[in-house]
């Protein structure tokens, strides 16, 4: 079992829909990252969370440390949101970054 | 402000050939990392460096070598490429004291035929 699991693996949405991507982890962490990877492009950090909730534009990220779960929400989705969204956790000890396999999001117009 | 620059962006190698991937950062970061990304899997750490002249193995180091002769550059070498090394390679860097501030490059897509 992977230490970081994301769901769903693939997601297709219509423009304007509310989207949720989930991340569960099985290890102790000091922080969690949500990353975005556009086709053929590099990886960009969206959020770093250690507790609670963060919002940036139409993106909202939440984390529940007790339940070892985080969600990334996209409100009013747009085709330009189409990308791979990656959850990565910073291990509590050793400062190692462990990545989920990613969620491939396609938003259709 | 270029951030992390990877060269080349694409490469096709024949089995047994060698090549070097270059990662350059202009942020004066101490820590640098090489990852590989394969379908259905999270990024996996190949090698990393905590400073000039030092390197260490990650999860999947076999078949790769690295060098960090200058603080700003981290080189990943494949001495004898194998089809199993077909992957997208990402470099990342961060400041020593900033455990959260990773900066990633744009990736190198390598195909070994």
Interface residues (C-beta under 8 A of the other chain):
Chain A: X2 X4 X9 X30 X31 X33 X35 X41 X42 X43 X44 X45 X48 X86 X88 X90 X95 X96 X97 X98 X99 X100 X101 X102
Chain B: X4 X35 X40 X41 X42 X43 X44 X45 X90 X92 X99 X100 X102 X103 X104 X105 X106 X107
